[in-house]
Amino acid sequence: MEDSTNYAGGGIYSKNSALKICQNIITHNNAAYGGGIFCENSKIDIWNNTISGNQATEGAGVYAEGADLPDIINSIIWEDG
């Protein structure tokens, strides 16, 4: 997922769902909320990913709100701003 622009979830958008995000490069995306990944009221597993170079007003790499926070394992999140 690369070079995308959205209001929420430049790379990936999840609302009221369950999602496994594994072995991806999520880079250079833009959004107001969640430049790389946006999740609201979702159960998300983020495993073995690189999330970098994303831009957002809030949550440049990962933005999460609601009951569940994402489970982030063995992932690189860097140079998001």
N, C-alpha and C positions, 0 to 999 in steps of 0.2 A: 504494500500500500504506500504509494508515494505521490507527492505533489497534488494533494487534494485540498479543497477549501469548502467548508460548510459552517453553518452557525454553531452546531454542536457535533463533536466527533469528526474531526477532519479525516482521520484514517478509518476508525471503527466507531459505530454508534450502537448502543444497546440500551433498551428501556423495557423494564418488566419482563426480563427473559433470563435464561441461563446460557452461558457461552464459554467455550474453551478456545483460547487463543494460544496456539503453540507453534513455535519455530518459524516466526515471521520477522521481517525487517519492516518497521513502520517508521517512515522517515519523511521529513520535509512537508508535513501537512499543516493546515491552518484552520483555526476555528475560534469563536469567542470562548467556548468551553470545551476543553479536551482536545487539544490539537492532535494528539496521537490517538487516544481512546477516550470516549465518553461513556460512562455507565450510570444509569439511574434505576434504582430499585431492581438491580440485576445481580445474579450470582455469576461472577466472572473469574475464571482461572487464567492467569497470564503466566505461561511457562516457556522458558527458553526463547525469549524474544529479544530483539534489539529495538529500542524505541528512542530515536534521536533526531535532533534538528527540527522538531515540531514547534509551532508557535501558537499561543493562545493568551487571551486576557486572564483566564483562570485555568490552571491545570494543563500546562503546555504538553507534558508527556501523557499523564493519565488524570482524568477528572472523575471522581466518584461521589455520588450523593444517594441518600436513601438508607435502607436497612442494612444491606450487605456491602462490605468493602471487598475489593478484588483480592484474590490470593495470588501474590506475585512471587514466583520462584525462579531462580537461576536466570534472571532477565537483566539486561543492561538498559538503564534509562539515563541518558546523558545528553548534554548540550541542547536541552529544550529550553525555550525562553518565552 
